Amino acid sequence: MDVVDTWTGRTACLLQSAMRMTNEDFAARLGISVRTVTRWHSAPEMSHRTEVQQILDTAYEQAGEAVQRRFQLLVRPPAPAVQAQALRVAIAVVVRGDDVLLVCRRGDASLSWQFPAGMVKPGGTIEAVAVQETHAETGVHCTVREPLGSRVHPQTGVLASYVLCDYLAGEAANLDSVENLDVSWVPRSALTRFIPADRIYAPILTALEAA
C-alpha cells in the first residue's frame, strides 16, 4: 500500500471517489461536516490540518485493498498523450541557371512531373532530406538556399515543406527507376507545361521569378 505524504483537497476528494461515496456519506465516515467536504472540492490545492491528515490516513488504511487500488489509479498522473506525427515530405526546388529540376513519377494510371521529394522521418530535417533525396533520385548535388514554406498538399494530404535549392554538381539521371520514369532540367519559363500552375505552391513561382 502506498503512503500519502500530505493530504490535499484534491487527494481527499479522490479518496472519496475511490470509496464511491456521496459528500454526505464521506463526511459521516470521517466524522466531519458536509460543508468541509464541499470546501475540499472547491479548493483542491488546500492542505489539511494535522488532525484531518490523521483522519484521512485512518480512512485510507481501513478502506480495503480494492478502494486503495482505485485511489492509486485516480491519483496517478495521466500518461502523456501520444500524438501521431503528421506525414511530412521535403520538396526540393532545384535551380541551375534558368532551369528547374523535375522528376517524372510513375502513377497507377498516369505520369506526373514533380519536384524531387522525400519523406521526413522523426529526427530528420527538411533541408537534409531535400538534399539527400535529390541526389538519391537524380544524382544531382544541391544546397539549400532558403525555405519556401509549408502546406497540406491538396492532392496527397501530406504536410509538404518546400525549399529552394542551388545546383552544385552532377549529371541529372534517373537513379530510381521504380518510382520515376524520367528526370529532366526544364526551363523555368516552361514549368507550367509540365506542372499545371494551379498545382504549384504559389511561393515557388514567386521565388523562381525572383531567382
MDAnalysis code that builds the backbone (N, CA, C; Angstrom):
import MDAnalysis as mda
import numpy as np

u = mda.Universe.empty(633, n_residues=211, atom_resindex=np.repeat(np.arange(211), 3), trajectory=True)
u.add_TopologyAttr("name", ["N", "CA", "C"] * 211)
u.add_TopologyAttr("resid", np.arange(1, 212))
u.add_TopologyAttr("resname", ["MET", "ASP", "VAL", "VAL", "ASP", "THR", "TRP", "THR", "GLY", "ARG", "THR", "ALA", "CYS", "LEU", "LEU", "GLN", "SER", "ALA", "MET", "ARG", "MET", "THR", "ASN", "GLU", "ASP", "PHE", "ALA", "ALA", "ARG", "LEU", "GLY", "ILE", "SER", "VAL", "ARG", "THR", "VAL", "THR", "ARG", "TRP", "HIS", "SER", "ALA", "PRO", "GLU", "MET", "SER", "HIS", "ARG", "THR", "GLU", "VAL", "GLN", "GLN", "ILE", "LEU", "ASP", "THR", "ALA", "TYR", "GLU", "GLN", "ALA", "GLY", "GLU", "ALA", "VAL", "GLN", "ARG", "ARG", "PHE", "GLN", "LEU", "LEU", "VAL", "ARG", "PRO", "PRO", "ALA", "PRO", "ALA", "VAL", "GLN", "ALA", "GLN", "ALA", "LEU", "ARG", "VAL", "ALA", "ILE", "ALA", "VAL", "VAL", "VAL", "ARG", "GLY", "ASP", "ASP", "VAL", "LEU", "LEU", "VAL", "CYS", "ARG", "ARG", "GLY", "ASP", "ALA", "SER", "LEU", "SER", "TRP", "GLN", "PHE", "PRO", "ALA", "GLY", "MET", "VAL", "LYS", "PRO", "GLY", "GLY", "THR", "ILE", "GLU", "ALA", "VAL", "ALA", "VAL", "GLN", "GLU", "THR", "HIS", "ALA", "GLU", "THR", "GLY", "VAL", "HIS", "CYS", "THR", "VAL", "ARG", "GLU", "PRO", "LEU", "GLY", "SER", "ARG", "VAL", "HIS", "PRO", "GLN", "THR", "GLY", "VAL", "LEU", "ALA", "SER", "TYR", "VAL", "LEU", "CYS", "ASP", "TYR", "LEU", "ALA", "GLY", "GLU", "ALA", "ALA", "ASN", "LEU", "ASP", "SER", "VAL", "GLU", "ASN", "LEU", "ASP", "VAL", "SER", "TRP", "VAL", "PRO", "ARG", "SER", "ALA", "LEU", "THR", "ARG", "PHE", "ILE", "PRO", "ALA", "ASP", "ARG", "ILE", "TYR", "ALA", "PRO", "ILE", "LEU", "THR", "ALA", "LEU", "GLU", "ALA", "ALA"])
u.atoms.positions = np.array([
    [0.837, -1.188, 0.000],
    [0.000, 0.000, 0.000],
    [0.879, 1.248, 0.000],
    [0.673, 2.154, -0.960],
    [1.419, 3.401, -0.998],
    [0.937, 4.334, 0.099],
    [1.859, 5.157, 0.590],
    [1.541, 6.097, 1.661],
    [1.358, 7.480, 1.057],
    [0.314, 8.184, 1.494],
    [0.086, 9.553, 1.055],
    [0.847, 10.474, 2.001],
    [1.827, 11.202, 1.473],
    [2.638, 12.077, 2.324],
    [1.800, 13.200, 2.912],
    [1.085, 13.902, 2.084],
    [0.269, 15.026, 2.543],
    [-1.063, 15.008, 1.820],
    [-2.128, 14.993, 2.600],
    [-3.462, 15.029, 2.009],
    [-3.813, 16.465, 1.631],
    [-4.354, 16.617, 0.427],
    [-4.843, 17.920, -0.032],
    [-6.330, 17.788, -0.332],
    [-6.937, 18.910, -0.687],
    [-8.343, 18.838, -1.076],
    [-8.546, 17.876, -2.224],
    [-7.610, 17.887, -3.180],
    [-7.726, 17.007, -4.350],
    [-7.639, 15.544, -3.964],
    [-6.599, 15.166, -3.198],
    [-6.424, 13.745, -2.871],
    [-7.525, 13.244, -1.940],
    [-8.034, 14.129, -1.067],
    [-9.155, 13.723, -0.214],
    [-10.382, 13.421, -1.068],
    [-10.621, 14.252, -2.085],
    [-11.769, 14.024, -2.971],
    [-11.577, 12.782, -3.827],
    [-10.317, 12.488, -4.193],
    [-10.051, 11.260, -4.941],
    [-10.303, 10.031, -4.078],
    [-9.992, 10.130, -2.769],
    [-10.307, 9.035, -1.861],
    [-11.812, 8.842, -1.781],
    [-12.529, 9.946, -1.733],
    [-13.997, 9.866, -1.731],
    [-14.497, 9.167, -2.992],
    [-13.921, 9.508, -4.146],
    [-14.326, 8.862, -5.405],
    [-14.004, 7.377, -5.382],
    [-12.809, 7.034, -4.861],
    [-12.424, 5.629, -4.785],
    [-13.356, 4.842, -3.875],
    [-13.864, 5.512, -2.839],
    [-14.801, 4.859, -1.911],
    [-16.232, 4.898, -2.424],
    [-16.438, 5.648, -3.519],
    [-17.746, 5.744, -4.164],
    [-18.810, 6.234, -3.183],
    [-18.483, 7.316, -2.528],
    [-19.382, 7.880, -1.519],
    [-19.830, 9.284, -1.920],
    [-21.040, 9.635, -1.493],
    [-21.520, 10.995, -1.658],
    [-20.824, 11.894, -0.643],
    [-21.006, 13.200, -0.783],
    [-20.428, 14.120, 0.196],
    [-20.937, 13.807, 1.597],
    [-22.227, 13.504, 1.692],
    [-22.834, 13.216, 2.998],
    [-22.256, 11.938, 3.605],
    [-22.137, 10.897, 2.774],
    [-21.624, 9.624, 3.280],
    [-20.144, 9.742, 3.667],
    [-19.385, 10.474, 2.869],
    [-17.958, 10.636, 3.149],
    [-17.745, 11.450, 4.420],
    [-18.542, 12.505, 4.564],
    [-18.443, 13.322, 5.771],
    [-18.776, 12.493, 7.008],
    [-19.824, 11.658, 6.908],
    [-20.202, 10.818, 8.046],
    [-19.113, 9.794, 8.351],
    [-18.481, 9.244, 7.325],
    [-17.424, 8.252, 7.512],
    [-16.232, 8.872, 8.250],
    [-15.923, 10.139, 7.935],
    [-14.763, 10.796, 8.537],
    [-15.107, 11.503, 9.848],
    [-16.391, 11.695, 10.075],
    [-16.799, 12.401, 11.290],
    [-16.600, 13.904, 11.187],
    [-16.807, 14.447, 9.998],
    [-16.662, 15.884, 9.774],
    [-17.938, 16.397, 9.136],
    [-18.028, 17.712, 8.924],
    [-19.239, 18.293, 8.344],
    [-19.237, 18.155, 6.832],
    [-20.444, 18.128, 6.267],
    [-20.591, 18.077, 4.816],
    [-20.005, 19.338, 4.186],
    [-20.122, 20.481, 4.885],
    [-19.578, 21.730, 4.373],
    [-18.065, 21.628, 4.168],
    [-17.386, 20.911, 5.054],
    [-15.936, 20.749, 4.930],
    [-15.585, 19.960, 3.672],
    [-16.318, 18.889, 3.424],
    [-16.068, 18.090, 2.215],
    [-16.333, 18.924, 0.967],
    [-17.405, 19.708, 1.017],
    [-17.720, 20.572, -0.127],
    [-16.589, 21.559, -0.390],
    [-15.988, 22.083, 0.661],
    [-14.895, 23.028, 0.517],
    [-13.668, 22.371, -0.129],
    [-13.445, 21.078, 0.198],
    [-12.319, 20.376, -0.424],
    [-12.474, 20.330, -1.944],
    [-13.697, 20.156, -2.402],
    [-13.949, 20.091, -3.845],
    [-13.667, 21.430, -4.519],
    [-13.917, 22.510, -3.822],
    [-13.716, 23.837, -4.408],
    [-12.291, 24.360, -4.218],
    [-11.516, 23.699, -3.349],
    [-10.138, 24.134, -3.098],
    [-9.204, 22.928, -3.140],
    [-8.948, 22.382, -4.341],
    [-8.166, 21.137, -4.450],
    [-6.725, 21.257, -3.961],
    [-6.158, 22.466, -3.925],
    [-4.756, 22.620, -3.532],
    [-4.572, 22.834, -2.033],
    [-5.663, 22.978, -1.302],
    [-5.551, 23.260, 0.130],
    [-4.941, 22.075, 0.879],
    [-4.170, 22.362, 1.936],
    [-3.603, 21.316, 2.794],
    [-4.425, 21.247, 4.076],
    [-4.575, 20.045, 4.601],
    [-5.425, 19.851, 5.783],
    [-4.625, 19.991, 7.075],
    [-5.363, 20.284, 8.143],
    [-4.753, 20.329, 9.471],
    [-4.262, 18.945, 9.849],
    [-3.375, 18.893, 10.851],
    [-2.770, 17.627, 11.261],
    [-3.819, 16.597, 11.648],
    [-4.830, 17.023, 12.400],
    [-5.843, 16.055, 12.840],
    [-6.650, 15.508, 11.666],
    [-6.876, 16.353, 10.640],
    [-7.598, 15.874, 9.457],
    [-6.712, 14.938, 8.644],
    [-5.424, 15.242, 8.587],
    [-4.484, 14.342, 7.924],
    [-4.559, 12.945, 8.544],
    [-4.608, 12.901, 9.857],
    [-4.674, 11.615, 10.566],
    [-5.985, 10.900, 10.291],
    [-7.086, 11.659, 10.240],
    [-8.391, 11.052, 9.941],
    [-8.381, 10.417, 8.552],
    [-7.815, 11.135, 7.581],
    [-7.760, 10.619, 6.215],
    [-6.809, 9.424, 6.114],
    [-5.692, 9.474, 6.852],
    [-4.785, 8.310, 6.893],
    [-5.533, 7.070, 7.360],
    [-6.272, 7.225, 8.434],
    [-7.013, 6.093, 9.002],
    [-8.065, 5.586, 8.022],
    [-8.798, 6.526, 7.384],
    [-9.834, 6.122, 6.435],
    [-9.235, 5.350, 5.267],
    [-8.085, 5.793, 4.812],
    [-7.419, 5.129, 3.692],
    [-6.940, 3.736, 4.087],
    [-6.333, 3.635, 5.284],
    [-5.813, 2.347, 5.745],
    [-6.931, 1.337, 5.956],
    [-8.091, 1.803, 6.376],
    [-9.204, 0.899, 6.673],
    [-10.106, 0.659, 5.458],
    [-9.830, 1.320, 4.347],
    [-10.749, 1.269, 3.205],
    [-10.757, -0.074, 2.493],
    [-9.679, -0.832, 2.608],
    [-9.620, -2.113, 1.912],
    [-8.819, -2.027, 0.632],
    [-8.378, -3.177, 0.175],
    [-7.460, -3.233, -0.965],
    [-8.085, -2.713, -2.249],
    [-9.354, -3.023, -2.496],
    [-9.998, -2.593, -3.740],
    [-10.068, -1.068, -3.819],
    [-10.441, -0.435, -2.712],
    [-10.521, 1.030, -2.680],
    [-9.134, 1.629, -2.854],
    [-8.135, 1.044, -2.194],
    [-6.772, 1.562, -2.289],
    [-6.251, 1.482, -3.725],
    [-6.581, 0.389, -4.432],
    [-6.157, 0.266, -5.838],
    [-6.827, 1.337, -6.694],
    [-8.128, 1.533, -6.472],
    [-8.821, 2.565, -7.239],
    [-8.236, 3.943, -6.955],
    [-7.920, 4.209, -5.686],
    [-7.350, 5.500, -5.316],
    [-6.009, 5.721, -6.017],
    [-5.159, 4.706, -6.029],
    [-3.853, 4.844, -6.660],
    [-3.978, 5.101, -8.161],
    [-4.970, 4.500, -8.792],
    [-5.193, 4.749, -10.212],
    [-5.666, 6.181, -10.449],
    [-6.502, 6.677, -9.542],
    [-7.025, 8.028, -9.683],
    [-5.957, 9.090, -9.420],
    [-5.100, 8.825, -8.428],
    [-4.125, 9.842, -8.024],
    [-2.923, 9.892, -8.952],
    [-2.734, 8.814, -9.709],
    [-1.594, 8.749, -10.617],
    [-1.776, 9.744, -11.757],
    [-0.762, 10.528, -12.091],
    [-0.921, 11.488, -13.197],
    [-1.156, 10.752, -14.504],
    [-2.012, 11.284, -15.365],
    [-2.287, 10.613, -16.644],
    [-1.050, 10.562, -17.517],
    [-0.933, 9.481, -18.247],
    [0.201, 9.352, -19.170],
    [0.063, 10.385, -20.269],
    [1.170, 10.977, -20.700],
    [1.080, 11.973, -21.773],
    [0.509, 11.358, -23.034],
    [-0.357, 12.096, -23.674],
    [-0.976, 11.601, -24.890],
    [0.073, 11.475, -25.988],
    [0.040, 10.359, -26.675],
    [0.954, 10.147, -27.790],
    [0.267, 10.641, -29.050],
    [0.826, 11.655, -29.632],
    [0.214, 12.226, -30.813],
    [0.906, 11.698, -32.061],
    [0.088, 11.298, -32.998],
    [0.645, 10.804, -34.245],
    [1.299, 11.957, -34.998],
    [2.452, 11.683, -35.507],
    [3.152, 12.713, -36.263],
    [2.585, 12.763, -37.671],
    [2.262, 13.969, -38.117],
    [1.753, 14.124, -39.471],
    [2.833, 13.696, -40.465],
    [2.402, 13.008, -41.519],
    [3.341, 12.596, -42.556],
    [3.858, 13.850, -43.254],
    [5.170, 14.050, -43.229],
    [5.781, 15.259, -43.802],
    [6.757, 14.866, -44.905],
    [6.717, 15.604, -45.979],
    [7.685, 15.395, -47.058],
    [8.447, 16.693, -47.303],
    [9.706, 16.543, -47.669],
    [10.543, 17.683, -48.048],
    [10.620, 17.712, -49.559],
    [10.377, 18.880, -50.143],
    [10.345, 19.018, -51.598],
    [11.405, 20.025, -52.020],
    [12.288, 19.606, -52.922],
    [13.410, 20.436, -53.347],
    [13.121, 21.078, -54.701],
    [13.156, 22.394, -54.727],
    [13.022, 23.140, -55.979],
    [14.444, 23.558, -56.374],
    [15.080, 22.746, -57.218],
    [16.492, 22.930, -57.545],
    [16.617, 23.740, -58.838],
    [17.356, 24.834, -58.762],
    [17.547, 25.685, -59.950],
    [19.009, 25.625, -60.403],
    [19.176, 25.647, -61.718],
    [20.510, 25.702, -62.343],
    [20.394, 26.684, -63.491],
    [20.877, 27.902, -63.255],
    [20.694, 28.935, -64.266],
    [19.216, 29.219, -64.452],
    [18.720, 29.004, -65.676],
    [17.305, 29.239, -65.983],
    [16.480, 27.957, -65.957],
    [17.065, 26.871, -65.451],
    [16.370, 25.587, -65.455],
    [15.969, 25.145, -64.049],
    [14.953, 24.297, -64.008],
    [14.463, 23.701, -62.765],
    [14.483, 22.191, -62.929],
    [14.883, 21.483, -61.882],
    [14.979, 20.021, -61.933],
    [13.636, 19.378, -61.620],
    [13.181, 18.483, -62.500],
    [11.926, 17.766, -62.297],
    [12.142, 16.266, -62.473],
    [11.277, 15.499, -61.814],
    [11.254, 14.050, -61.998],
    [9.860, 13.663, -62.474],
    [9.805, 12.653, -63.311],
    [8.518, 12.170, -63.810],
    [8.138, 10.917, -63.042],
    [7.116, 11.026, -62.184],
    [6.695, 9.909, -61.344],
    [5.842, 8.912, -62.120],
    [6.007, 7.647, -61.760],
    [5.131, 6.610, -62.284],
    [3.883, 6.556, -61.406],
    [2.708, 6.709, -61.986],
    [1.459, 6.590, -61.246],
    [0.750, 5.308, -61.613],
    [-0.405, 5.067, -60.949],
    [-1.174, 3.857, -61.256],
    [-1.692, 3.879, -62.681],
    [-2.149, 5.066, -63.124],
    [-2.731, 5.129, -64.465],
    [-2.176, 6.287, -65.282],
    [-1.298, 7.072, -64.695],
    [-0.801, 8.240, -65.410],
    [0.607, 8.584, -64.936],
    [1.210, 9.515, -65.619],
    [2.541, 10.004, -65.262],
    [2.407, 11.462, -64.844],
    [3.228, 11.892, -63.902],
    [3.173, 13.285, -63.480],
    [4.569, 13.798, -63.179],
    [4.823, 15.020, -63.618],
    [6.102, 15.667, -63.352],
    [6.023, 16.370, -62.006],
    [7.063, 16.215, -61.200],
    [7.093, 16.795, -59.864],
    [8.517, 17.228, -59.529],
    [8.640, 17.955, -58.426],
    [9.963, 18.285, -57.900],
    [10.476, 17.094, -57.084],
    [11.770, 16.886, -56.999],
    [12.303, 15.814, -56.151],
    [11.805, 15.968, -54.715],
    [11.479, 14.850, -54.086],
    [10.905, 14.906, -52.740],
    [11.216, 13.636, -51.976],
    [11.143, 13.737, -50.653],
    [11.371, 12.577, -49.806],
    [10.686, 12.745, -48.464],
    [10.369, 11.627, -47.839],
    [9.702, 11.666, -46.544],
    [10.675, 12.081, -45.451],
    [10.187, 12.948, -44.551],
    [10.992, 13.378, -43.402],
    [10.639, 12.480, -42.225],
    [11.563, 11.641, -41.813],
    [11.332, 10.728, -40.700],
    [11.593, 11.446, -39.378],
    [11.057, 10.916, -38.261],
    [11.314, 11.552, -36.960],
    [12.808, 11.756, -36.728],
    [13.177, 12.961, -36.338],
    [14.576, 13.280, -36.109],
    [15.282, 13.861, -37.320],
    [14.657, 13.750, -38.507],
    [15.262, 14.294, -39.709],
    [14.897, 15.761, -39.892],
    [15.607, 16.443, -40.772],
    [15.319, 17.847, -41.060],
    [14.895, 17.978, -42.519],
    [14.098, 18.984, -42.768],
    [13.607, 19.219, -44.127],
    [14.766, 19.459, -45.076],
    [15.713, 20.290, -44.651],
    [16.835, 20.643, -45.518],
    [17.675, 19.427, -45.892],
    [17.992, 18.601, -44.882],
    [18.831, 17.431, -45.140],
    [18.125, 16.435, -46.052],
    [16.849, 16.212, -45.805],
    [16.105, 15.256, -46.629],
    [16.001, 15.752, -48.066],
    [15.748, 17.036, -48.238],
    [15.635, 17.590, -49.593],
    [16.923, 17.365, -50.383],
    [18.060, 17.630, -49.762],
    [19.355, 17.464, -50.434],
    [19.641, 15.985, -50.693],
    [19.422, 15.153, -49.693],
    [19.727, 13.726, -49.827],
    [18.846, 13.048, -50.866],
    [17.539, 13.342, -50.839],
    [16.625, 12.688, -51.774],
    [16.855, 13.157, -53.207],
    [17.203, 14.425, -53.368],
    [17.511, 14.908, -54.718],
    [18.682, 14.127, -55.309],
    [19.721, 13.941, -54.520],
    [20.880, 13.192, -55.014],
    [20.529, 11.724, -55.246],
    [19.758, 11.130, -54.325],
    [19.413, 9.716, -54.452],
    [18.549, 9.462, -55.685],
    [17.668, 10.401, -56.017],
    [16.759, 10.217, -57.152],
    [17.393, 10.593, -58.487],
    [18.220, 11.648, -58.465],
    [18.663, 12.220, -59.735],
    [20.169, 12.278, -59.925],
    [20.955, 12.054, -58.873],
    [22.398, 12.173, -58.974],
    [22.894, 13.605, -58.903],
    [21.988, 14.549, -58.691],
    [22.354, 15.961, -58.646],
    [22.671, 16.369, -57.208],
    [23.799, 17.031, -57.035],
    [24.154, 17.608, -55.738],
    [23.624, 19.042, -55.684],
    [23.008, 19.398, -54.554],
    [22.482, 20.749, -54.418],
    [22.647, 21.218, -52.978],
    [22.412, 22.488, -52.774],
    [22.459, 23.065, -51.439],
    [21.232, 23.938, -51.244],
    [20.719, 23.969, -50.043],
    [19.506, 24.739, -49.767],
    [19.835, 26.220, -49.694],
    [19.086, 27.013, -50.447],
    [19.243, 28.459, -50.400],
    [18.312, 29.076, -49.355],
    [17.026, 28.677, -49.381],
    [16.070, 29.242, -48.438],
    [14.811, 28.379, -48.381],
    [14.119, 28.390, -47.241],
    [12.833, 27.695, -47.161],
    [11.753, 28.506, -47.872],
    [10.786, 27.814, -48.439],
    [9.693, 28.478, -49.156],
    [8.355, 28.342, -48.442],
    [8.352, 27.591, -47.338],
    [7.106, 27.440, -46.583],
    [6.558, 26.027, -46.641],
    [5.418, 25.845, -46.001],
    [4.779, 24.520, -45.931],
    [3.282, 24.647, -46.167],
    [2.685, 23.551, -46.574],
    [1.238, 23.494, -46.751],
    [0.799, 22.041, -46.702],
    [-0.492, 21.818, -46.479],
    [-1.066, 20.487, -46.649],
    [-1.292, 20.315, -48.146],
    [-0.633, 19.343, -48.720],
    [-0.677, 19.184, -50.169],
    [-2.104, 18.872, -50.621],
    [-2.629, 19.631, -51.596],
    [-4.034, 19.450, -51.996],
    [-4.331, 18.104, -52.652],
    [-3.325, 17.456, -53.236],
    [-3.565, 16.158, -53.875],
    [-3.315, 14.983, -52.932],
    [-2.254, 15.056, -52.136],
    [-1.866, 13.912, -51.309],
    [-2.310, 14.018, -49.857],
    [-2.562, 15.241, -49.377],
    [-2.977, 15.420, -47.986],
    [-1.840, 15.382, -46.988],
    [-0.592, 15.222, -47.440],
    [0.545, 15.202, -46.524],
    [1.006, 16.639, -46.270],
    [1.794, 16.828, -45.220],
    [2.365, 18.137, -44.934],
    [3.621, 18.295, -45.786],
    [3.558, 19.189, -46.742],
    [4.669, 19.376, -47.679],
    [5.444, 20.639, -47.316],
    [6.758, 20.505, -47.178],
    [7.633, 21.629, -46.877],
    [8.590, 21.813, -48.055],
    [8.659, 23.038, -48.561],
    [9.410, 23.324, -49.779],
    [10.672, 24.122, -49.469],
    [11.750, 23.799, -50.180],
    [12.994, 24.569, -50.049],
    [13.531, 24.874, -51.442],
    [14.021, 26.092, -51.604],
    [14.674, 26.483, -52.850],
    [16.140, 26.088, -52.759],
    [16.629, 25.374, -53.768],
    [17.995, 24.844, -53.734],
    [18.789, 25.304, -54.959],
    [20.093, 25.435, -54.781],
    [21.000, 25.775, -55.874],
    [21.762, 24.529, -56.318],
    [21.891, 24.370, -57.606],
    [22.656, 23.258, -58.184],
    [24.138, 23.411, -57.847],
    [24.777, 22.289, -57.495],
    [26.216, 22.288, -57.223],
    [26.990, 21.490, -58.260],
    [26.555, 20.241, -58.475],
    [27.297, 19.378, -59.399],
    [26.453, 18.160, -59.739],
    [26.911, 17.397, -60.709],
    [26.269, 16.136, -61.049],
    [25.429, 16.208, -62.314],
    [25.411, 15.093, -63.047],
    [24.572, 14.968, -64.236],
    [23.224, 14.389, -63.839],
    [22.160, 15.013, -64.275],
    [20.814, 14.536, -63.941],
    [20.546, 13.195, -64.619],
    [20.165, 12.213, -63.828],
    [19.868, 10.881, -64.346],
    [18.802, 10.240, -63.486],
    [18.069, 9.309, -64.057],
    [17.020, 8.622, -63.308],
    [17.644, 7.479, -62.504],
    [17.880, 7.725, -61.225],
    [18.502, 6.712, -60.368],
    [17.484, 5.905, -59.581],
    [16.213, 6.216, -59.751],
    [15.150, 5.468, -59.061],
    [14.102, 5.076, -60.092],
    [14.424, 4.066, -60.882],
    [13.540, 3.670, -61.984],
    [12.258, 3.000, -61.514],
    [12.212, 2.599, -60.242],
    [10.978, 2.010, -59.711],
    [9.918, 3.096, -59.529],
    [10.332, 4.242, -58.973],
    [9.398, 5.335, -58.708],
    [9.262, 6.293, -59.889],
    [10.353, 6.478, -60.637],
    [10.380, 7.518, -61.667],
    [10.602, 6.940, -63.060],
    [10.025, 7.647, -64.022],
    [10.232, 7.274, -65.419],
    [11.350, 8.086, -66.047],
    [11.505, 9.336, -65.595],
    [12.483, 10.204, -66.235],
    [12.885, 11.325, -65.270],
    [13.994, 11.972, -65.570],
    [14.490, 13.143, -64.835],
    [14.917, 14.155, -65.878],
    [14.598, 15.435, -65.646],
    [14.929, 16.421, -66.665],
    [15.092, 17.817, -66.067],
    [15.992, 18.595, -66.690],
    [16.063, 20.028, -66.416],
    [15.059, 20.713, -67.339],
    [14.204, 21.514, -66.761],
    [13.132, 22.168, -67.516],
    [13.308, 23.681, -67.415],
    [13.193, 24.410, -68.518],
    [13.275, 25.879, -68.434],
    [12.210, 26.420, -67.482],
    [12.595, 27.354, -66.652],
    [11.635, 27.922, -65.720],
    [10.416, 28.498, -66.429],
    [10.650, 29.074, -67.598],
    [9.550, 29.671, -68.354],
    [8.555, 28.627, -68.853],
    [8.982, 27.348, -68.900],
    [8.112, 26.279, -69.393],
    [7.586, 25.383, -68.272],
    [7.829, 25.770, -67.036],
    [7.468, 24.905, -65.906],
    [5.993, 24.518, -65.909],
    [5.126, 25.481, -66.207],
    [3.683, 25.193, -66.129],
    [3.201, 24.280, -67.263],
    [4.062, 23.994, -68.232],
    [3.700, 22.996, -69.244],
    [3.827, 21.584, -68.670],
    [4.663, 21.466, -67.656],
    [4.885, 20.161, -67.027],
    [4.018, 19.976, -65.782],
    [3.882, 21.050, -64.997],
    [3.043, 21.013, -63.797],
    [2.024, 22.143, -63.913],
    [0.737, 21.846, -63.907],
    [-0.270, 22.919, -64.013],
    [-0.049, 23.990, -62.945],
    [-0.225, 25.241, -63.339],
    [0.040, 26.359, -62.431],
    [-0.769, 26.268, -61.149],
    [-2.005, 25.760, -61.223],
    [-2.850, 25.699, -60.028],
    [-2.405, 24.605, -59.055],
    [-1.456, 23.770, -59.469],
    [-0.931, 22.726, -58.578],
    [0.432, 23.090, -58.004],
    [0.965, 24.231, -58.446],
    [2.280, 24.659, -57.951],
    [2.071, 25.588, -56.762],
    [2.753, 25.308, -55.668],
    [2.701, 26.148, -54.467],
    [3.129, 27.560, -54.850],
    [2.275, 28.550, -54.590],
    [2.499, 29.919, -55.062],
    [3.877, 30.489, -54.728],
    [4.411, 30.286, -53.517],
    [5.752, 30.825, -53.224],
    [6.849, 30.275, -54.124],
    [6.625, 29.105, -54.737],
    [7.619, 28.570, -55.673],
    [7.702, 29.452, -56.906],
    [6.540, 29.801, -57.464],
    [6.524, 30.648, -58.647],
    [7.135, 32.013, -58.341],
    [6.831, 32.551, -57.166],
    [7.387, 33.852, -56.774],
    [8.904, 33.779, -56.680],
    [9.406, 32.692, -56.045],
    [10.847, 32.540, -55.866],
    [11.544, 32.351, -57.207],
    [10.939, 31.605, -58.120],
    [11.552, 31.380, -59.424],
    [11.570, 32.648, -60.275],
    [10.566, 33.471, -60.114],
    [10.556, 34.745, -60.845],
    [11.652, 35.666, -60.356],
    [11.928, 35.581, -59.029],
    [12.944, 36.462, -58.438],
    [14.344, 35.915, -58.590],
    [14.467, 34.612, -58.851],
    [15.791, 33.985, -58.890],
    [16.581, 34.479, -60.101],
])
